[in-house]
Amino acid sequence: MTRHPFFDLTDKVAIVTGSTKGIGRAIAEALARAGAKVVISSRKAEACQEVAAAIGTDGGAAMAVPCNISHRDELRALVDATLDAWERIDVLVCNAAVNPYYGPLAEIPDAAYDKIMDTNVKSNLWLCNMVLPQMAERQDGAVVIVSSIGGLKGNDKLGAYGLSKAADMQLARNLAVEWGHANIRVNCIAPGLVRTDFARVLWEDPEAHARAVASYPIGRLGEPEDIAGAAVFLAAPAGRFVTGQTLVVDGGHTIGSARYS
C-alpha cells in the first residue's frame, strides 16, 4: 500500500532519544513505519540494539547509538554517528527525561532540582543546537519535544518536573521563532498519564488507577502508541504549517471534570 504523502517520511532520518521503551519506542517504531530511518538512543547499548533489531525485523531501517543526554560529549557523538551513517538529520524527537523527586517544591534537594532542569531542558537545548544548523542548510526540518500536561497544571508532588516541562514548551516556541526562517518547525507534545514504566507510580496502584481514569473523559489512560501518531503528524508534511505549538494528547483530562462515584 502506498503511503499517503501527508504522512510519508520515506528516506528521512530521525533521532529519537529515550527510545528503548514507552513513548519513545512507540514514536520510533511509528516513524520507521512511515518510512524514516530511525536512530534508537538511550543509555544502555543492549537495549538500543534490541529495539533497532526489532524495527529491522519489521521491515524498517534503524541503527543503535547509546547516549546519556546529560553528557554533552555523548550528544555530540550521537549526532556525529548519525551524520556519518546517513549524512543528514531531518527529524529530531527529544523524548528522554528524568524525574528523581516526588514531593513538594518546599522540600526538593538542590541536586534533584538541578538534575531535572539540566536533563529535561538544557540537554534538549544542547541537542537542538547541534542538529538544527544542518537542517537549516537544507531549509527543512522538524523537532518534536515530548513535554507533559504537567507543564500546564500545578501539582503537589510533581512541581519540579512540571516546571521543566513548561520550560520545554517555551523552548519549542523560542526555537520556532529563531529557526522558522530556515523552514524548521519546532513543537511539543504534552501527553496525559500514559501507561509506561516512567509513570508507573501514578497508575499501578488500583485505587490510584481508578482515580486517574475517573478524571479522563475518554474513560481510560493513554498507551504509548496514542502519542506516536501525534509525533508522526508533527514530523511529516501533514504538520508543515504547525510550529511553536504544544499539542495536548491527554484523553480530555485537562478539559474535563472528575467522575468520582
Stockholm file with secondary structure:
# STOCKHOLM 1.0

chainA/1-261         MTRHPFFDLTDKVAIVTGSTKGIGRAIAEALARAGAKVVISSRKAEACQEVAAAIGTDGGAAMAVPCNISHRDELRALVDATLDAWERIDVLVCNAAVNPYYGPLAEIPDAAYDKIMDTNVKSNLWLCNMVLPQMAERQDGAVVIVSSIGGLKGNDKLGAYGLSKAADMQLARNLAVEWGHANIRVNCIAPGLVRTDFARVLWEDPEAHARAVASYPIGRLGEPEDIAGAAVFLAAPAGRFVTGQTLVVDGGHTIGSARYS
#=GR chainA/1-261 SS CCCCGGGCCTTCEEEEETCSSHHHHHHHHHHHHTTCEEEEECSCHHHHHHHHHHHHHTTCEEEECCCCTTCHHHHHHHHHHHHHHHSCCCEEEECCCCCCCCBCGGGCCHHHHHHHHIIIIIHHHHHHHHHHHHHHHHTCEEEEEECCGGGTSCCSSBHHHHHHHHHHHHHHHHHHHHHGGGTEEEEEEEECCBCSSTTHHHHSSHHHHHHHHHTCTTSSCBCHHHHHHHHHHHHSGGGTTCCSCEEEESTTGGGCCCCCC
#=GC SS_cons         CCCCGGGCCTTCEEEEETCSSHHHHHHHHHHHHTTCEEEEECSCHHHHHHHHHHHHHTTCEEEECCCCTTCHHHHHHHHHHHHHHHSCCCEEEECCCCCCCCBCGGGCCHHHHHHHHIIIIIHHHHHHHHHHHHHHHHTCEEEEEECCGGGTSCCSSBHHHHHHHHHHHHHHHHHHHHHGGGTEEEEEEEECCBCSSTTHHHHSSHHHHHHHHHTCTTSSCBCHHHHHHHHHHHHSGGGTTCCSCEEEESTTGGGCCCCCC
//
